[in-house]
Amino acid sequence: SKLIYMSLLRKYEIMILLTEEFNDSELKTWVFNYAKTLRKFSVCDISVISRGKHNLAYSIDEKLKGNYIQLNFSSMPKYIGNFANILKMDSHVLRFLVF
């Protein structure tokens, strides 16, 4: 049954643009908590890459800078909507994209 479960997993990448207000430790805490949420949905192989703080090409919600975070993980496709909804409800998330 483990083999069947593994065959249902797909690799995903989410690029998340967070507000710039976070300092490094707050950013780590946010990412840790989001990763913990993903684990509730049997997500595995989570890796986090901080892409740093960058100027935005245009303002989003009157913000001109943002923190870029890349999350890579394996999940069953049926859960991707849940992950997106969690991000949509988070006021610190300016934009995100699932690949």
Backbone atoms as SQL, in Angstrom:
CREATE TABLE atoms (id INTEGER PRIMARY KEY, chain TEXT, resi INTEGER, resn TEXT, atom TEXT, x REAL, y REAL, z REAL);
INSERT INTO atoms VALUES
  (1, 'A', 1, 'SER', 'N', 0.827, -1.203, 0.000),
  (2, 'A', 1, 'SER', 'CA', 0.000, 0.000, 0.000),
  (3, 'A', 1, 'SER', 'C', 0.867, 1.260, 0.000),
  (4, 'A', 2, 'LYS', 'N', 2.076, 1.173, 0.552),
  (5, 'A', 2, 'LYS', 'CA', 3.017, 2.315, 0.528),
  (6, 'A', 2, 'LYS', 'C', 3.376, 2.659, -0.919),
  (7, 'A', 3, 'LEU', 'N', 3.551, 1.626, -1.740),
  (8, 'A', 3, 'LEU', 'CA', 3.908, 1.830, -3.144),
  (9, 'A', 3, 'LEU', 'C', 2.789, 2.549, -3.899),
  (10, 'A', 4, 'ILE', 'N', 1.561, 2.163, -3.634),
  (11, 'A', 4, 'ILE', 'CA', 0.411, 2.819, -4.274),
  (12, 'A', 4, 'ILE', 'C', 0.362, 4.284, -3.873),
  (13, 'A', 5, 'TYR', 'N', 0.566, 4.540, -2.570),
  (14, 'A', 5, 'TYR', 'CA', 0.554, 5.913, -2.074),
  (15, 'A', 5, 'TYR', 'C', 1.633, 6.739, -2.769),
  (16, 'A', 6, 'MET', 'N', 2.837, 6.186, -2.882),
  (17, 'A', 6, 'MET', 'CA', 3.945, 6.906, -3.518),
  (18, 'A', 6, 'MET', 'C', 3.633, 7.227, -4.978),
  (19, 'A', 7, 'SER', 'N', 2.930, 6.338, -5.649),
  (20, 'A', 7, 'SER', 'CA', 2.626, 6.573, -7.068),
  (21, 'A', 7, 'SER', 'C', 1.582, 7.677, -7.249),
  (22, 'A', 8, 'LEU', 'N', 0.839, 7.995, -6.189),
  (23, 'A', 8, 'LEU', 'CA', -0.167, 9.062, -6.258),
  (24, 'A', 8, 'LEU', 'C', 0.435, 10.442, -6.005),
  (25, 'A', 9, 'LEU', 'N', 1.668, 10.458, -5.528),
  (26, 'A', 9, 'LEU', 'CA', 2.311, 11.735, -5.207),
  (27, 'A', 9, 'LEU', 'C', 2.835, 12.427, -6.455),
  (28, 'A', 10, 'ARG', 'N', 2.729, 13.753, -6.454),
  (29, 'A', 10, 'ARG', 'CA', 3.295, 14.569, -7.528),
  (30, 'A', 10, 'ARG', 'C', 4.204, 15.610, -6.888),
  (31, 'A', 11, 'LYS', 'N', 5.207, 16.035, -7.636),
  (32, 'A', 11, 'LYS', 'CA', 6.102, 17.089, -7.133),
  (33, 'A', 11, 'LYS', 'C', 5.511, 18.458, -7.458),
  (34, 'A', 12, 'TYR', 'N', 5.559, 19.352, -6.483),
  (35, 'A', 12, 'TYR', 'CA', 5.036, 20.704, -6.657),
  (36, 'A', 12, 'TYR', 'C', 6.052, 21.725, -6.184),
  (37, 'A', 13, 'GLU', 'N', 5.874, 22.916, -6.706),
  (38, 'A', 13, 'GLU', 'CA', 6.662, 24.059, -6.264),
  (39, 'A', 13, 'GLU', 'C', 5.683, 25.208, -6.095),
  (40, 'A', 14, 'ILE', 'N', 5.770, 25.888, -4.963),
  (41, 'A', 14, 'ILE', 'CA', 4.951, 27.093, -4.758),
  (42, 'A', 14, 'ILE', 'C', 5.911, 28.258, -4.537),
  (43, 'A', 15, 'MET', 'N', 5.752, 29.292, -5.343),
  (44, 'A', 15, 'MET', 'CA', 6.502, 30.526, -5.128),
  (45, 'A', 15, 'MET', 'C', 5.549, 31.464, -4.393),
  (46, 'A', 16, 'ILE', 'N', 5.981, 31.934, -3.224),
  (47, 'A', 16, 'ILE', 'CA', 5.129, 32.771, -2.384),
  (48, 'A', 16, 'ILE', 'C', 5.793, 34.134, -2.210),
  (49, 'A', 17, 'LEU', 'N', 5.010, 35.174, -2.417),
  (50, 'A', 17, 'LEU', 'CA', 5.480, 36.539, -2.198),
  (51, 'A', 17, 'LEU', 'C', 4.834, 37.042, -0.917),
  (52, 'A', 18, 'LEU', 'N', 5.660, 37.235, 0.105),
  (53, 'A', 18, 'LEU', 'CA', 5.183, 37.701, 1.411),
  (54, 'A', 18, 'LEU', 'C', 5.507, 39.178, 1.593),
  (55, 'A', 19, 'THR', 'N', 4.741, 39.847, 2.439),
  (56, 'A', 19, 'THR', 'CA', 5.012, 41.259, 2.722),
  (57, 'A', 19, 'THR', 'C', 6.433, 41.409, 3.267),
  (58, 'A', 20, 'GLU', 'N', 7.005, 42.573, 3.071),
  (59, 'A', 20, 'GLU', 'CA', 8.407, 42.793, 3.446),
  (60, 'A', 20, 'GLU', 'C', 8.606, 43.025, 4.941),
  (61, 'A', 21, 'GLU', 'N', 7.522, 43.200, 5.694),
  (62, 'A', 21, 'GLU', 'CA', 7.645, 43.546, 7.114),
  (63, 'A', 21, 'GLU', 'C', 8.386, 42.494, 7.937),
  (64, 'A', 22, 'PHE', 'N', 8.324, 41.250, 7.504),
  (65, 'A', 22, 'PHE', 'CA', 8.950, 40.166, 8.266),
  (66, 'A', 22, 'PHE', 'C', 10.454, 40.357, 8.403),
  (67, 'A', 23, 'ASN', 'N', 10.966, 40.180, 9.620),
  (68, 'A', 23, 'ASN', 'CA', 12.416, 40.050, 9.762),
  (69, 'A', 23, 'ASN', 'C', 12.751, 38.570, 9.555),
  (70, 'A', 24, 'ASP', 'N', 14.025, 38.213, 9.594),
  (71, 'A', 24, 'ASP', 'CA', 14.426, 36.838, 9.283),
  (72, 'A', 24, 'ASP', 'C', 13.772, 35.790, 10.178),
  (73, 'A', 25, 'SER', 'N', 13.724, 36.064, 11.479),
  (74, 'A', 25, 'SER', 'CA', 13.166, 35.054, 12.387),
  (75, 'A', 25, 'SER', 'C', 11.647, 34.929, 12.208),
  (76, 'A', 26, 'GLU', 'N', 10.966, 36.041, 11.934),
  (77, 'A', 26, 'GLU', 'CA', 9.512, 35.983, 11.671),
  (78, 'A', 26, 'GLU', 'C', 9.233, 35.219, 10.379),
  (79, 'A', 27, 'LEU', 'N', 10.101, 35.419, 9.394),
  (80, 'A', 27, 'LEU', 'CA', 9.961, 34.716, 8.117),
  (81, 'A', 27, 'LEU', 'C', 10.114, 33.213, 8.324),
  (82, 'A', 28, 'LYS', 'N', 11.133, 32.830, 9.101),
  (83, 'A', 28, 'LYS', 'CA', 11.352, 31.402, 9.401),
  (84, 'A', 28, 'LYS', 'C', 10.152, 30.809, 10.131),
  (85, 'A', 29, 'THR', 'N', 9.602, 31.567, 11.075),
  (86, 'A', 29, 'THR', 'CA', 8.432, 31.101, 11.831),
  (87, 'A', 29, 'THR', 'C', 7.239, 30.908, 10.911),
  (88, 'A', 30, 'TRP', 'N', 7.000, 31.877, 10.012),
  (89, 'A', 30, 'TRP', 'CA', 5.874, 31.776, 9.082),
  (90, 'A', 30, 'TRP', 'C', 6.026, 30.533, 8.214),
  (91, 'A', 31, 'VAL', 'N', 7.215, 30.353, 7.652),
  (92, 'A', 31, 'VAL', 'CA', 7.463, 29.209, 6.764),
  (93, 'A', 31, 'VAL', 'C', 7.320, 27.895, 7.533),
  (94, 'A', 32, 'PHE', 'N', 7.860, 27.849, 8.749),
  (95, 'A', 32, 'PHE', 'CA', 7.762, 26.642, 9.570),
  (96, 'A', 32, 'PHE', 'C', 6.300, 26.282, 9.824),
  (97, 'A', 33, 'ASN', 'N', 5.489, 27.290, 10.176),
  (98, 'A', 33, 'ASN', 'CA', 4.067, 27.039, 10.451),
  (99, 'A', 33, 'ASN', 'C', 3.315, 26.590, 9.206),
  (100, 'A', 34, 'TYR', 'N', 3.641, 27.181, 8.050),
  (101, 'A', 34, 'TYR', 'CA', 2.977, 26.767, 6.811),
  (102, 'A', 34, 'TYR', 'C', 3.371, 25.327, 6.460),
  (103, 'A', 35, 'ALA', 'N', 4.649, 25.012, 6.623),
  (104, 'A', 35, 'ALA', 'CA', 5.123, 23.647, 6.353),
  (105, 'A', 35, 'ALA', 'C', 4.429, 22.648, 7.292),
  (106, 'A', 36, 'LYS', 'N', 4.229, 23.066, 8.544),
  (107, 'A', 36, 'LYS', 'CA', 3.536, 22.207, 9.516),
  (108, 'A', 36, 'LYS', 'C', 2.104, 21.948, 9.049),
  (109, 'A', 37, 'THR', 'N', 1.468, 22.972, 8.504),
  (110, 'A', 37, 'THR', 'CA', 0.112, 22.829, 7.969),
  (111, 'A', 37, 'THR', 'C', 0.102, 21.852, 6.801),
  (112, 'A', 38, 'LEU', 'N', 1.090, 21.966, 5.916),
  (113, 'A', 38, 'LEU', 'CA', 1.166, 21.054, 4.769),
  (114, 'A', 38, 'LEU', 'C', 1.298, 19.606, 5.222),
  (115, 'A', 39, 'ARG', 'N', 2.055, 19.388, 6.294),
  (116, 'A', 39, 'ARG', 'CA', 2.277, 18.014, 6.780),
  (117, 'A', 39, 'ARG', 'C', 0.983, 17.346, 7.230),
  (118, 'A', 40, 'LYS', 'N', -0.006, 18.143, 7.643),
  (119, 'A', 40, 'LYS', 'CA', -1.314, 17.583, 8.031),
  (120, 'A', 40, 'LYS', 'C', -1.976, 16.879, 6.845),
  (121, 'A', 41, 'PHE', 'N', -1.565, 17.265, 5.628),
  (122, 'A', 41, 'PHE', 'CA', -2.129, 16.669, 4.421),
  (123, 'A', 41, 'PHE', 'C', -1.183, 15.624, 3.821),
  (124, 'A', 42, 'SER', 'N', -0.360, 15.019, 4.657),
  (125, 'A', 42, 'SER', 'CA', 0.565, 13.956, 4.224),
  (126, 'A', 42, 'SER', 'C', 1.551, 14.406, 3.157),
  (127, 'A', 43, 'VAL', 'N', 1.921, 15.675, 3.200),
  (128, 'A', 43, 'VAL', 'CA', 2.932, 16.189, 2.278),
  (129, 'A', 43, 'VAL', 'C', 4.298, 15.694, 2.729),
  (130, 'A', 44, 'CYS', 'N', 5.171, 15.375, 1.781),
  (131, 'A', 44, 'CYS', 'CA', 6.522, 14.945, 2.166),
  (132, 'A', 44, 'CYS', 'C', 7.571, 15.632, 1.290),
  (133, 'A', 45, 'ASP', 'N', 8.818, 15.416, 1.628),
  (134, 'A', 45, 'ASP', 'CA', 9.957, 15.994, 0.893),
  (135, 'A', 45, 'ASP', 'C', 9.865, 17.517, 0.796),
  (136, 'A', 46, 'ILE', 'N', 9.519, 18.173, 1.896),
  (137, 'A', 46, 'ILE', 'CA', 9.398, 19.639, 1.879),
  (138, 'A', 46, 'ILE', 'C', 10.781, 20.278, 1.923),
  (139, 'A', 47, 'SER', 'N', 11.053, 21.159, 0.985),
  (140, 'A', 47, 'SER', 'CA', 12.268, 21.974, 1.074),
  (141, 'A', 47, 'SER', 'C', 11.890, 23.433, 0.873),
  (142, 'A', 48, 'VAL', 'N', 12.592, 24.296, 1.574),
  (143, 'A', 48, 'VAL', 'CA', 12.298, 25.729, 1.550),
  (144, 'A', 48, 'VAL', 'C', 13.530, 26.473, 1.064),
  (145, 'A', 49, 'ILE', 'N', 13.338, 27.358, 0.100),
  (146, 'A', 49, 'ILE', 'CA', 14.428, 28.201, -0.382),
  (147, 'A', 49, 'ILE', 'C', 13.980, 29.647, -0.251),
  (148, 'A', 50, 'SER', 'N', 14.714, 30.418, 0.539),
  (149, 'A', 50, 'SER', 'CA', 14.399, 31.835, 0.646),
  (150, 'A', 50, 'SER', 'C', 15.057, 32.540, -0.533),
  (151, 'A', 51, 'ARG', 'N', 14.263, 33.227, -1.340),
  (152, 'A', 51, 'ARG', 'CA', 14.771, 33.936, -2.515),
  (153, 'A', 51, 'ARG', 'C', 15.077, 35.399, -2.207),
  (154, 'A', 52, 'GLY', 'N', 14.882, 35.781, -0.946),
  (155, 'A', 52, 'GLY', 'CA', 15.262, 37.130, -0.531),
  (156, 'A', 52, 'GLY', 'C', 14.184, 38.179, -0.723),
  (157, 'A', 53, 'LYS', 'N', 14.556, 39.401, -0.347),
  (158, 'A', 53, 'LYS', 'CA', 13.651, 40.544, -0.448),
  (159, 'A', 53, 'LYS', 'C', 13.977, 41.290, -1.735),
  (160, 'A', 54, 'HIS', 'N', 12.939, 41.596, -2.513),
  (161, 'A', 54, 'HIS', 'CA', 13.156, 42.259, -3.804),
  (162, 'A', 54, 'HIS', 'C', 12.138, 43.378, -4.011),
  (163, 'A', 55, 'ASN', 'N', 12.531, 44.346, -4.822),
  (164, 'A', 55, 'ASN', 'CA', 11.582, 45.369, -5.251),
  (165, 'A', 55, 'ASN', 'C', 10.583, 44.728, -6.207),
  (166, 'A', 56, 'LEU', 'N', 9.333, 45.161, -6.114),
  (167, 'A', 56, 'LEU', 'CA', 8.292, 44.652, -7.011),
  (168, 'A', 56, 'LEU', 'C', 8.258, 45.507, -8.276),
  (169, 'A', 57, 'ALA', 'N', 7.865, 44.907, -9.365),
  (170, 'A', 57, 'ALA', 'CA', 7.766, 45.637, -10.633),
  (171, 'A', 57, 'ALA', 'C', 6.638, 46.677, -10.573),
  (172, 'A', 58, 'TYR', 'N', 5.627, 46.410, -9.765),
  (173, 'A', 58, 'TYR', 'CA', 4.516, 47.347, -9.552),
  (174, 'A', 58, 'TYR', 'C', 4.013, 47.133, -8.131),
  (175, 'A', 59, 'SER', 'N', 3.316, 48.111, -7.579),
  (176, 'A', 59, 'SER', 'CA', 2.878, 47.978, -6.184),
  (177, 'A', 59, 'SER', 'C', 1.700, 47.002, -6.086),
  (178, 'A', 60, 'ILE', 'N', 1.721, 46.208, -5.033),
  (179, 'A', 60, 'ILE', 'CA', 0.634, 45.273, -4.729),
  (180, 'A', 60, 'ILE', 'C', 0.149, 45.646, -3.339),
  (181, 'A', 61, 'ASP', 'N', -1.130, 45.995, -3.220),
  (182, 'A', 61, 'ASP', 'CA', -1.675, 46.458, -1.941),
  (183, 'A', 61, 'ASP', 'C', -0.794, 47.551, -1.332),
  (184, 'A', 62, 'GLU', 'N', -0.352, 48.478, -2.172),
  (185, 'A', 62, 'GLU', 'CA', 0.506, 49.614, -1.787),
  (186, 'A', 62, 'GLU', 'C', 1.874, 49.193, -1.262),
  (187, 'A', 63, 'LYS', 'N', 2.279, 47.950, -1.526),
  (188, 'A', 63, 'LYS', 'CA', 3.600, 47.465, -1.117),
  (189, 'A', 63, 'LYS', 'C', 4.540, 47.519, -2.331),
  (190, 'A', 64, 'LEU', 'N', 5.780, 47.922, -2.102),
  (191, 'A', 64, 'LEU', 'CA', 6.750, 48.046, -3.187),
  (192, 'A', 64, 'LEU', 'C', 7.866, 47.007, -3.110),
  (193, 'A', 65, 'LYS', 'N', 7.939, 46.280, -1.974),
  (194, 'A', 65, 'LYS', 'CA', 8.934, 45.223, -1.797),
  (195, 'A', 65, 'LYS', 'C', 8.254, 43.990, -1.239),
  (196, 'A', 66, 'GLY', 'N', 8.898, 42.843, -1.426),
  (197, 'A', 66, 'GLY', 'CA', 8.342, 41.613, -0.863),
  (198, 'A', 66, 'GLY', 'C', 9.412, 40.560, -0.654),
  (199, 'A', 67, 'ASN', 'N', 9.111, 39.613, 0.224),
  (200, 'A', 67, 'ASN', 'CA', 9.979, 38.463, 0.476),
  (201, 'A', 67, 'ASN', 'C', 9.515, 37.292, -0.387),
  (202, 'A', 68, 'TYR', 'N', 10.427, 36.744, -1.166),
  (203, 'A', 68, 'TYR', 'CA', 10.101, 35.604, -2.016),
  (204, 'A', 68, 'TYR', 'C', 10.542, 34.302, -1.346),
  (205, 'A', 69, 'ILE', 'N', 9.611, 33.366, -1.234),
  (206, 'A', 69, 'ILE', 'CA', 9.887, 32.056, -0.648),
  (207, 'A', 69, 'ILE', 'C', 9.478, 30.991, -1.657),
  (208, 'A', 70, 'GLN', 'N', 10.357, 30.027, -1.865),
  (209, 'A', 70, 'GLN', 'CA', 10.043, 28.909, -2.751),
  (210, 'A', 70, 'GLN', 'C', 9.916, 27.651, -1.903),
  (211, 'A', 71, 'LEU', 'N', 8.792, 26.946, -2.057),
  (212, 'A', 71, 'LEU', 'CA', 8.560, 25.686, -1.349),
  (213, 'A', 71, 'LEU', 'C', 8.464, 24.565, -2.370),
  (214, 'A', 72, 'ASN', 'N', 9.241, 23.527, -2.202),
  (215, 'A', 72, 'ASN', 'CA', 9.143, 22.343, -3.044),
  (216, 'A', 72, 'ASN', 'C', 8.663, 21.194, -2.159),
  (217, 'A', 73, 'PHE', 'N', 7.777, 20.368, -2.677),
  (218, 'A', 73, 'PHE', 'CA', 7.268, 19.251, -1.879),
  (219, 'A', 73, 'PHE', 'C', 6.568, 18.237, -2.772),
  (220, 'A', 74, 'SER', 'N', 6.262, 17.094, -2.194),
  (221, 'A', 74, 'SER', 'CA', 5.472, 16.067, -2.882),
  (222, 'A', 74, 'SER', 'C', 4.132, 15.942, -2.171),
  (223, 'A', 75, 'SER', 'N', 3.074, 15.832, -2.970),
  (224, 'A', 75, 'SER', 'CA', 1.727, 15.771, -2.405),
  (225, 'A', 75, 'SER', 'C', 0.790, 15.045, -3.360),
  (226, 'A', 76, 'MET', 'N', -0.341, 14.632, -2.819),
  (227, 'A', 76, 'MET', 'CA', -1.399, 14.117, -3.685),
  (228, 'A', 76, 'MET', 'C', -2.093, 15.330, -4.304),
  (229, 'A', 77, 'PRO', 'N', -2.374, 15.286, -5.607),
  (230, 'A', 77, 'PRO', 'CA', -2.960, 16.447, -6.304),
  (231, 'A', 77, 'PRO', 'C', -4.236, 16.990, -5.673),
  (232, 'A', 78, 'LYS', 'N', -5.034, 16.118, -5.058),
  (233, 'A', 78, 'LYS', 'CA', -6.326, 16.575, -4.512),
  (234, 'A', 78, 'LYS', 'C', -6.184, 17.609, -3.399),
  (235, 'A', 79, 'TYR', 'N', -4.982, 17.723, -2.811),
  (236, 'A', 79, 'TYR', 'CA', -4.798, 18.651, -1.698),
  (237, 'A', 79, 'TYR', 'C', -4.330, 20.044, -2.119),
  (238, 'A', 80, 'ILE', 'N', -3.932, 20.213, -3.360),
  (239, 'A', 80, 'ILE', 'CA', -3.343, 21.483, -3.791),
  (240, 'A', 80, 'ILE', 'C', -4.305, 22.657, -3.577),
  (241, 'A', 81, 'GLY', 'N', -5.581, 22.436, -3.802),
  (242, 'A', 81, 'GLY', 'CA', -6.586, 23.485, -3.565),
  (243, 'A', 81, 'GLY', 'C', -6.584, 23.960, -2.123),
  (244, 'A', 82, 'ASN', 'N', -6.406, 23.018, -1.185),
  (245, 'A', 82, 'ASN', 'CA', -6.349, 23.377, 0.240),
  (246, 'A', 82, 'ASN', 'C', -5.176, 24.304, 0.512),
  (247, 'A', 83, 'PHE', 'N', -4.006, 23.973, -0.056),
  (248, 'A', 83, 'PHE', 'CA', -2.809, 24.782, 0.180),
  (249, 'A', 83, 'PHE', 'C', -3.019, 26.191, -0.355),
  (250, 'A', 84, 'ALA', 'N', -3.628, 26.288, -1.523),
  (251, 'A', 84, 'ALA', 'CA', -3.896, 27.592, -2.135),
  (252, 'A', 84, 'ALA', 'C', -4.857, 28.404, -1.266),
  (253, 'A', 85, 'ASN', 'N', -5.903, 27.750, -0.754),
  (254, 'A', 85, 'ASN', 'CA', -6.886, 28.461, 0.082),
  (255, 'A', 85, 'ASN', 'C', -6.267, 29.004, 1.359),
  (256, 'A', 86, 'ILE', 'N', -5.353, 28.232, 1.952),
  (257, 'A', 86, 'ILE', 'CA', -4.670, 28.691, 3.168),
  (258, 'A', 86, 'ILE', 'C', -3.876, 29.956, 2.863),
  (259, 'A', 87, 'LEU', 'N', -3.196, 29.970, 1.717),
  (260, 'A', 87, 'LEU', 'CA', -2.408, 31.148, 1.332),
  (261, 'A', 87, 'LEU', 'C', -3.310, 32.342, 1.025),
  (262, 'A', 88, 'LYS', 'N', -4.451, 32.092, 0.367),
  (263, 'A', 88, 'LYS', 'CA', -5.378, 33.177, 0.022),
  (264, 'A', 88, 'LYS', 'C', -5.897, 33.894, 1.257),
  (265, 'A', 89, 'MET', 'N', -6.041, 33.161, 2.359),
  (266, 'A', 89, 'MET', 'CA', -6.607, 33.746, 3.582),
  (267, 'A', 89, 'MET', 'C', -5.552, 34.443, 4.447),
  (268, 'A', 90, 'ASP', 'N', -4.290, 34.319, 4.072),
  (269, 'A', 90, 'ASP', 'CA', -3.208, 34.887, 4.883),
  (270, 'A', 90, 'ASP', 'C', -2.913, 36.314, 4.431),
  (271, 'A', 91, 'SER', 'N', -3.063, 37.261, 5.353),
  (272, 'A', 91, 'SER', 'CA', -2.881, 38.678, 4.995),
  (273, 'A', 91, 'SER', 'C', -1.430, 39.029, 4.669),
  (274, 'A', 92, 'HIS', 'N', -0.482, 38.173, 5.061),
  (275, 'A', 92, 'HIS', 'CA', 0.933, 38.417, 4.766),
  (276, 'A', 92, 'HIS', 'C', 1.320, 37.983, 3.349),
  (277, 'A', 93, 'VAL', 'N', 0.446, 37.229, 2.699),
  (278, 'A', 93, 'VAL', 'CA', 0.739, 36.720, 1.354),
  (279, 'A', 93, 'VAL', 'C', 0.208, 37.703, 0.317),
  (280, 'A', 94, 'LEU', 'N', 1.118, 38.278, -0.465),
  (281, 'A', 94, 'LEU', 'CA', 0.708, 39.217, -1.517),
  (282, 'A', 94, 'LEU', 'C', 0.304, 38.462, -2.781),
  (283, 'A', 95, 'ARG', 'N', 1.090, 37.466, -3.149),
  (284, 'A', 95, 'ARG', 'CA', 0.833, 36.642, -4.342),
  (285, 'A', 95, 'ARG', 'C', 1.447, 35.270, -4.125),
  (286, 'A', 96, 'PHE', 'N', 0.939, 34.286, -4.872),
  (287, 'A', 96, 'PHE', 'CA', 1.602, 32.977, -4.889),
  (288, 'A', 96, 'PHE', 'C', 1.281, 32.295, -6.208),
  (289, 'A', 97, 'LEU', 'N', 2.128, 31.363, -6.575),
  (290, 'A', 97, 'LEU', 'CA', 1.955, 30.628, -7.821),
  (291, 'A', 97, 'LEU', 'C', 2.357, 29.187, -7.577),
  (292, 'A', 98, 'VAL', 'N', 1.497, 28.267, -8.013),
  (293, 'A', 98, 'VAL', 'CA', 1.775, 26.835, -7.850),
  (294, 'A', 98, 'VAL', 'C', 2.234, 26.280, -9.191),
  (295, 'A', 99, 'PHE', 'N', 3.353, 25.563, -9.183),
  (296, 'A', 99, 'PHE', 'CA', 3.859, 24.927, -10.393),
  (297, 'A', 99, 'PHE', 'C', 3.742, 23.417, -10.243);
